[in-house]
Amino acid sequence: MPDSSDALRILVYSNNVQTRQQVMRALGKRLHPDLPELAYVEIATAPMVIQRMDEGDIDLAILDGEATPAGGMGIAKQLKDELSTCPPILVLTGRPDDSWLASWSRAEAAVPHPIDPIVLGRTALGLLRAPAL
């Protein structure tokens, strides 16, 4: 986790701008008083997700499993396979029953659409507070 004065960088991927905005509104500027503020990196295409994750300094990636043409679960699997140190990944699934797909992708967590701000916030907070492996 970065120094307490640094913002936590959250990558938010979806081809749908409304989904990206929902995620950012749900998480807000700060998840918990003990954590730094959040800074968002909005991305709409899979190639840019890969490029940005290769650059590093992302603390949590939230990937839309319903994005097209490249879904977040496939991107999560690729990132986990290719990056030697990959930050935690949370995927947004189309429905709760799709959580098995999220586990296939090696994402640490999944939250179903429609986005519930409380569930998303708790899940993201848990991932950001988890000790690095």
GUTOR-331474 format. One record per residue (C-alpha): chain; x, y, z. Coordinates in steps of 0.02 Angstrom, whole numbers. Last residue first. Example, Ala and Ser with C-alpha at 12.3 -4.5 7.8 and 13.67 -1.06 7.14 Angstrom:
! residues 2
<rec><c>A</c><east>684</east><north>-53</north><up>357</up></rec>
<rec><c>A</c><east>615</east><north>-225</north><up>390</up></rec>
//
This chain:
! residues 133
<rec><c>A</c><east>66</east><north>-573</north><up>-65</up></rec>
<rec><c>A</c><east>14</east><north>-397</north><up>-18</up></rec>
<rec><c>A</c><east>-87</east><north>-386</north><up>141</up></rec>
<rec><c>A</c><east>-272</east><north>-353</north><up>115</up></rec>
<rec><c>A</c><east>-324</east><north>-174</north><up>155</up></rec>
<rec><c>A</c><east>-353</east><north>-124</north><up>-27</up></rec>
<rec><c>A</c><east>-446</east><north>-285</north><up>-63</up></rec>
<rec><c>A</c><east>-560</east><north>-269</north><up>89</up></rec>
<rec><c>A</c><east>-596</east><north>-87</north><up>49</up></rec>
<rec><c>A</c><east>-643</east><north>-134</north><up>-130</up></rec>
<rec><c>A</c><east>-765</east><north>-266</north><up>-67</up></rec>
<rec><c>A</c><east>-841</east><north>-151</north><up>62</up></rec>
<rec><c>A</c><east>-862</east><north>-10</north><up>-64</up></rec>
<rec><c>A</c><east>-935</east><north>-123</north><up>-199</up></rec>
<rec><c>A</c><east>-1059</east><north>-200</north><up>-77</up></rec>
<rec><c>A</c><east>-1111</east><north>-30</north><up>-10</up></rec>
<rec><c>A</c><east>-1122</east><north>52</north><up>-181</up></rec>
<rec><c>A</c><east>-1230</east><north>-89</north><up>-254</up></rec>
<rec><c>A</c><east>-1187</east><north>-100</north><up>-438</up></rec>
<rec><c>A</c><east>-1320</east><north>-181</north><up>-543</up></rec>
<rec><c>A</c><east>-1222</east><north>-283</north><up>-586</up></rec>
<rec><c>A</c><east>-1129</east><north>-412</north><up>-483</up></rec>
<rec><c>A</c><east>-973</east><north>-390</north><up>-376</up></rec>
<rec><c>A</c><east>-825</east><north>-505</north><up>-395</up></rec>
<rec><c>A</c><east>-665</east><north>-526</north><up>-296</up></rec>
<rec><c>A</c><east>-483</east><north>-581</north><up>-303</up></rec>
<rec><c>A</c><east>-486</east><north>-601</north><up>-491</up></rec>
<rec><c>A</c><east>-407</east><north>-765</north><up>-547</up></rec>
<rec><c>A</c><east>-510</east><north>-762</north><up>-709</up></rec>
<rec><c>A</c><east>-580</east><north>-933</north><up>-664</up></rec>
<rec><c>A</c><east>-638</east><north>-859</north><up>-497</up></rec>
<rec><c>A</c><east>-730</east><north>-723</north><up>-592</up></rec>
<rec><c>A</c><east>-813</east><north>-855</north><up>-698</up></rec>
<rec><c>A</c><east>-876</east><north>-942</north><up>-541</up></rec>
<rec><c>A</c><east>-949</east><north>-775</north><up>-485</up></rec>
<rec><c>A</c><east>-1066</east><north>-777</north><up>-635</up></rec>
<rec><c>A</c><east>-1215</east><north>-831</north><up>-529</up></rec>
<rec><c>A</c><east>-1220</east><north>-657</north><up>-450</up></rec>
<rec><c>A</c><east>-1263</east><north>-577</north><up>-617</up></rec>
<rec><c>A</c><east>-1174</east><north>-483</north><up>-757</up></rec>
<rec><c>A</c><east>-1011</east><north>-482</north><up>-662</up></rec>
<rec><c>A</c><east>-905</east><north>-334</north><up>-610</up></rec>
<rec><c>A</c><east>-728</east><north>-393</north><up>-583</up></rec>
<rec><c>A</c><east>-614</east><north>-344</north><up>-440</up></rec>
<rec><c>A</c><east>-428</east><north>-361</north><up>-468</up></rec>
<rec><c>A</c><east>-292</east><north>-349</north><up>-337</up></rec>
<rec><c>A</c><east>-127</east><north>-279</north><up>-399</up></rec>
<rec><c>A</c><east>-20</east><north>-385</north><up>-513</up></rec>
<rec><c>A</c><east>163</east><north>-419</north><up>-480</up></rec>
<rec><c>A</c><east>242</east><north>-534</north><up>-609</up></rec>
<rec><c>A</c><east>114</east><north>-478</north><up>-737</up></rec>
<rec><c>A</c><east>71</east><north>-599</north><up>-878</up></rec>
<rec><c>A</c><east>-44</east><north>-733</north><up>-809</up></rec>
<rec><c>A</c><east>-136</east><north>-621</north><up>-685</up></rec>
<rec><c>A</c><east>-154</east><north>-487</north><up>-819</up></rec>
<rec><c>A</c><east>-220</east><north>-610</north><up>-948</up></rec>
<rec><c>A</c><east>-345</east><north>-683</north><up>-826</up></rec>
<rec><c>A</c><east>-406</east><north>-510</north><up>-778</up></rec>
<rec><c>A</c><east>-423</east><north>-461</north><up>-961</up></rec>
<rec><c>A</c><east>-529</east><north>-615</north><up>-993</up></rec>
<rec><c>A</c><east>-637</east><north>-573</north><up>-843</up></rec>
<rec><c>A</c><east>-652</east><north>-389</north><up>-892</up></rec>
<rec><c>A</c><east>-733</east><north>-425</north><up>-1058</up></rec>
<rec><c>A</c><east>-655</east><north>-375</north><up>-1223</up></rec>
<rec><c>A</c><east>-774</east><north>-318</north><up>-1362</up></rec>
<rec><c>A</c><east>-863</east><north>-269</north><up>-1257</up></rec>
<rec><c>A</c><east>-877</east><north>-241</north><up>-1070</up></rec>
<rec><c>A</c><east>-989</east><north>-358</north><up>-969</up></rec>
<rec><c>A</c><east>-850</east><north>-417</north><up>-853</up></rec>
<rec><c>A</c><east>-816</east><north>-236</north><up>-808</up></rec>
<rec><c>A</c><east>-642</east><north>-225</north><up>-730</up></rec>
<rec><c>A</c><east>-600</east><north>-141</north><up>-565</up></rec>
<rec><c>A</c><east>-411</east><north>-133</north><up>-543</up></rec>
<rec><c>A</c><east>-338</east><north>-93</north><up>-373</up></rec>
<rec><c>A</c><east>-175</east><north>-10</north><up>-316</up></rec>
<rec><c>A</c><east>-111</east><north>43</north><up>-487</up></rec>
<rec><c>A</c><east>70</east><north>104</north><up>-486</up></rec>
<rec><c>A</c><east>124</east><north>-6</north><up>-631</up></rec>
<rec><c>A</c><east>163</east><north>40</north><up>-812</up></rec>
<rec><c>A</c><east>111</east><north>-134</north><up>-870</up></rec>
<rec><c>A</c><east>-61</east><north>-101</north><up>-793</up></rec>
<rec><c>A</c><east>-78</east><north>53</north><up>-903</up></rec>
<rec><c>A</c><east>-30</east><north>-40</north><up>-1062</up></rec>
<rec><c>A</c><east>-144</east><north>-188</north><up>-1025</up></rec>
<rec><c>A</c><east>-291</east><north>-75</north><up>-983</up></rec>
<rec><c>A</c><east>-255</east><north>29</north><up>-1139</up></rec>
<rec><c>A</c><east>-264</east><north>-125</north><up>-1249</up></rec>
<rec><c>A</c><east>-430</east><north>-173</north><up>-1168</up></rec>
<rec><c>A</c><east>-520</east><north>-11</north><up>-1207</up></rec>
<rec><c>A</c><east>-623</east><north>114</north><up>-1106</up></rec>
<rec><c>A</c><east>-504</east><north>164</north><up>-966</up></rec>
<rec><c>A</c><east>-534</east><north>280</north><up>-819</up></rec>
<rec><c>A</c><east>-388</east><north>301</north><up>-697</up></rec>
<rec><c>A</c><east>-463</east><north>357</north><up>-533</up></rec>
<rec><c>A</c><east>-378</east><north>436</north><up>-384</up></rec>
<rec><c>A</c><east>-442</east><north>385</north><up>-212</up></rec>
<rec><c>A</c><east>-401</east><north>478</north><up>-53</up></rec>
<rec><c>A</c><east>-284</east><north>398</north><up>73</up></rec>
<rec><c>A</c><east>-345</east><north>267</north><up>196</up></rec>
<rec><c>A</c><east>-381</east><north>278</north><up>383</up></rec>
<rec><c>A</c><east>-539</east><north>382</north><up>355</up></rec>
<rec><c>A</c><east>-611</east><north>246</north><up>243</up></rec>
<rec><c>A</c><east>-664</east><north>232</north><up>62</up></rec>
<rec><c>A</c><east>-613</east><north>407</north><up>8</up></rec>
<rec><c>A</c><east>-662</east><north>509</north><up>-144</up></rec>
<rec><c>A</c><east>-819</east><north>412</north><up>-190</up></rec>
<rec><c>A</c><east>-829</east><north>224</north><up>-208</up></rec>
<rec><c>A</c><east>-1007</east><north>217</north><up>-277</up></rec>
<rec><c>A</c><east>-982</east><north>376</north><up>-380</up></rec>
<rec><c>A</c><east>-825</east><north>302</north><up>-460</up></rec>
<rec><c>A</c><east>-910</east><north>137</north><up>-498</up></rec>
<rec><c>A</c><east>-1066</east><north>220</north><up>-568</up></rec>
<rec><c>A</c><east>-959</east><north>335</north><up>-676</up></rec>
<rec><c>A</c><east>-866</east><north>188</north><up>-753</up></rec>
<rec><c>A</c><east>-1031</east><north>100</north><up>-786</up></rec>
<rec><c>A</c><east>-1103</east><north>257</north><up>-867</up></rec>
<rec><c>A</c><east>-949</east><north>273</north><up>-978</up></rec>
<rec><c>A</c><east>-980</east><north>100</north><up>-1050</up></rec>
<rec><c>A</c><east>-824</east><north>22</north><up>-1128</up></rec>
<rec><c>A</c><east>-778</east><north>-23</north><up>-950</up></rec>
<rec><c>A</c><east>-616</east><north>-17</north><up>-852</up></rec>
<rec><c>A</c><east>-589</east><north>73</north><up>-687</up></rec>
<rec><c>A</c><east>-408</east><north>82</north><up>-626</up></rec>
<rec><c>A</c><east>-401</east><north>137</north><up>-444</up></rec>
<rec><c>A</c><east>-247</east><north>232</north><up>-386</up></rec>
<rec><c>A</c><east>-238</east><north>257</north><up>-198</up></rec>
<rec><c>A</c><east>-183</east><north>436</north><up>-167</up></rec>
<rec><c>A</c><east>-16</east><north>463</north><up>-83</up></rec>
<rec><c>A</c><east>-4</east><north>542</north><up>89</up></rec>
<rec><c>A</c><east>-28</east><north>375</north><up>178</up></rec>
<rec><c>A</c><east>122</east><north>301</north><up>86</up></rec>
<rec><c>A</c><east>67</east><north>174</north><up>-41</up></rec>
<rec><c>A</c><east>0</east><north>0</north><up>0</up></rec>
//
